[in-house]
Amino acid sequence: MLRTRSDKVLMVIIYAIVALFALACLYPLLLTLMTSITDEQTLIRDGYQMFPEKFSLAAYQMIADTMSSKVLGAYKITLIVTIVGTALSLLVTSSVGYVVSVKDFKQRNFINMMLYIPMVFSAGLLPWYLVCTKYYHLTNTIWALILPPCLNVFNVFLIRNFFASLPTAVFESARIDGAGHFRIFFQIAIPMAQVGIITVGMMYALGYWNDYYNALMFIRKSEMYPMQYYLYNILSNIQFAARQSQTRTNYNIAVPSETMKMAIIIVTILPILFLYPFIQRYIVKGVVVGAVKG
């Protein structure tokens, strides 16, 4: 199909707008990276700049010196929590989503209501903490990092919309052939809703990877700290040292507290940045389809 000059001009304008939007989204990440390799005194004097006058890797050197041998243990805990938590969350979320998507299931409206209520009303922090510690005994266990965020109601509704948008004739044919709900769920529903499963899985993985709050609440052993909480402690110690160096005259330690924040951000998001391009198309398609259909 031949394009007219007006069509070509319109395409150039559209691509230019998309490119500008991409640069606007990329700029904060690049600024964070450049700030993390900026000299602390230069940053304090000149502020945040894309091309600083003086560069320094002091923040990354301090992270390496502080973490030393414990970094592998923290990464190991984070990987275990992310992999196991994402798999378990997908199993639970997709199971509940499939159940509430079956139209001939009589109790599905009641379950939908029970899922919807916690989205609007919350019991509060104290009851949640008491249930996790006193009744589930999650303190100082790796399950404290996996079970509390295991089920997200929004993701359940997203998966439910995917299952509800699938052709009902496929499920009816499977029932006529003698397939039960377990077989339909694992062999038909999940493969057909692959886009939605990957989308929700990425959301869960990001949540587990970036989570430090559950470690703050339940973990007291340093060898069980995930990477995010470990870096959070490093940042807190560095900020404390920076305040001490400012208030006491006998301290002459240069602490890169501002650049340290940016370096920690870069260290934590690098694995996700490498993973995201491989599943980005699933996420875009999954969010659109799951939000529109159903």
N, C-alpha and C positions, 0 to 999 in steps of 0.2 A: 504494500500500500504506500503510494507516494504521499509525502508530506509537503504541505504548502509552506511558504515562507513564514506565515503567521504561526503555523504549528511548530516550526523549528524555533522561532523566537520564544514561544511559550515554553517549550521544553528547556531552553537555555535558562529562562527565568526560574522555572521550577527547580532545576538542578542547582542553580545559584542559591536559592532560598534554602534548599536542603543542606547544601554545603555549609552555609553560614550557620544554620542550626546545629549541624554536627560540630563545627568549630566552637560554638558557644557551649556545647555540652562537654567538649574535650578540654576547654580552657581551664576549668577548675582543677582537673586532674594534672594537667601540665604545670599549673601554678603550684600545686601541692608538691610535685616532684622537684621543681626548681627551688622551692623554699626549703625543702629538706636537705639540699646540698648547698645552701647559702651559709656563709659565715654568720654566727650569731650576732656579733656586733654590727655587721653590715645590715642585717635584717632589722635590728632595733633602730639604727640610724636612718635607713632609707625606706623601711617598710617592705611589703611584699612586692617583689618585682619578678618579671619573667626572665630578665637577663641581669642578674645581680653583678655588682662590681667585684665581689670576692667570693669564691667558692670554698666550701669546706665539707669534708666527710666526717666531721667530729660526731654528729648525731648517730650515724651508722656505726662508727667505731665504738661509741659508748654502748649502743645496743648490743653489739657483738661481745664487748668486754663484760657487760652485765649479765647477759644470758649464758654465755660460755657453754658449759656442758648440759645445762638444763633445757636448752632450746629444743633439742631433739625429743626430749620427754614431753615437753609442752605441745610440740607439733604432733607427736604420736597420740596424745590424748585427744587433741582437736580432730585429727583424722578419724580416730575410732568413733568419737561422738558424732561426727558429721556423717560418716558412712552408715553406721548402725542406726542412728537416729533418723536419717532420711529414709532408709529402707523400712523401718518400723512405722514411721509416720505415714508413708505411702500406703502400706498395707492396711493400717487402721482407717486412714482417711478414705481410700478407695472402697473399702468394705462398707463403711457407713454410707458413703455416697451412693453406692450401688443399691443398698437396701432401701434408702429413701427415694430412689428413682423408680423402683418397681411399682407400677400403678395399682396392681391388684393386691398389694400388701396393705392390710387394713390399718395397721398402726403407724403408717408412714407420716401422717399428718401430726400425730402426737409426738413422734420422734423429732420431726422438723421443728415443732414448737419448743421442745426441750433443748434443741440445739440453738434456737434463736434467742431464747431468754438470756443465756450468759453473754451474748453479744451486746445486750442492752443494759443488763444489770450485773454488777460484779459483787461478790461476797466480801471482797477486800483482801488486803495483803495478809493480815494476821490469820484468818481462817485458812487461807492457802498455805501459809508457812507451817501452821500446826498440823495440817493434814499430811503434808509432805514429810515432816520430821517425826511427829509423834506416832502417826498411824502407819505411814509407809516406810519409815526409817531409812530415808534416803541420804541422811547426812554422811558425808565423806565416802560416798559411793559414786561410781561412774553413772549409775542410773539417775542420779540427781541432775545430771546434765542432759539426759535423754528423755525421761518420762514427762516432766512438767510441760515442755512445749510440743509434746507428741501429737496432739490433735488441735488443729486450727479450724474453727467453724467456718470461716470464710472459704478455706480450701475445700471443705466438705461440700459446700454449696456449689463451688466451681466444678468439682468433679461430678456432682449430681447433675449439673446442667449438661456436661459432656455425655454422661450415660443416657440422659433423657433425650438428647438430640440424635442418638443412634437409631437406625431403622428398627422399628418394633417387629417387622416381619422376620428379621434374622433371629430374634429371641423366640418368637412363636414357632418358627421352623425347628429350632433346637429343642424346644419342649415337646413338640410332636414326635421328634426322633428319640425322645426318652432322656434327654439331658436334664440334669438337675441344676439348681441355682449355682452350686459350687463350680460345676464344669462350665456353665455359661459365663460365670464371672471371670474365671481364670483363662479360659481358652477363647472366649469370644469378646466379652466386654472390654477387658484390659487391652488386648491387641488393637481393637478398634478405637479405643480412647487413648492411644499412645501419646498423642500430642498433649492432651490434658495431663496425663501422668507425668510427662517430662516437665511440663510447665510448673505443676505443683511441686514436683521433686526439686526443681531448682530453687523455688521459694523456701522450701524446708531446708535445703542445703545452705543457703545464704543465712537463714536464721540460726542454724546450729553453728556455722562457722564464725559468725559475728557475735555470738552470745557470750557474755561474761557475767551477766546478772545472776544466773543460777549458781555459778561458781562462787560469786560473792556471798550468796545467801546460804549455801549448803556445804561448801568445801573448805576444810580447815588444814588439810595437808598440802604442803607446797608441791609434792611430787605428783599430785593429781590436778594441778592447775592447767586449764587449757591455755592455748596461746594468747587469746584475747585478754584473759584475766591476768596472765603473766606480764604482758606488756602494759596493762593498766597499772599493775603494781610498780613496774619500772618507772612509768611516767609520774606516778604519785611520789615516789622517792626522789626523782630528779627535781620535781617542783618544790619539794620540801628543802632539798639541798640548795636550790636557787634562792629561796626565801631566806635561808640561814646565811648564805653568802652576802645577801643584801643588808641584813640586819646586824651582823656581827663584823666588826672591823678586822678580826684576826683570821677571817676566811678570805682566801684569795683564789678560790676555785672558780674557774669559768665553766658554767653549766649551760649547755645549749638547750634550754627548756623549750623555746618556741620551735626551733628546727626539729627538736626531738618529737614533738607532736606530729609534725608532717611526716617524719621518717617512719614513725609507728604506723601511720595510715598506709603508707606505701608498702611496708612489710606485710601488713595484714591483708591487703587487697590483691596482691600480686597473683596468688593462686587462682582467685576468682576471675581475675582479668584474663588469665590464660585459658580458663575453662569456658568462659562466657561465649566467645565467638563460635564454638562448636555447637552450642545449643540455642543460640540467639533466635534462629528462625522458628524453632519450636515454641519459644516463649511468646514471641509476637503473635504467632498464629493461635496459640493456645489461649492467650488472654482475650483476643478478639472473639474467637468462637465461643469460649466459655461465658463471656459476658453478654453476647447477643442472643445465643440460642438458649432454649429452656424457658 
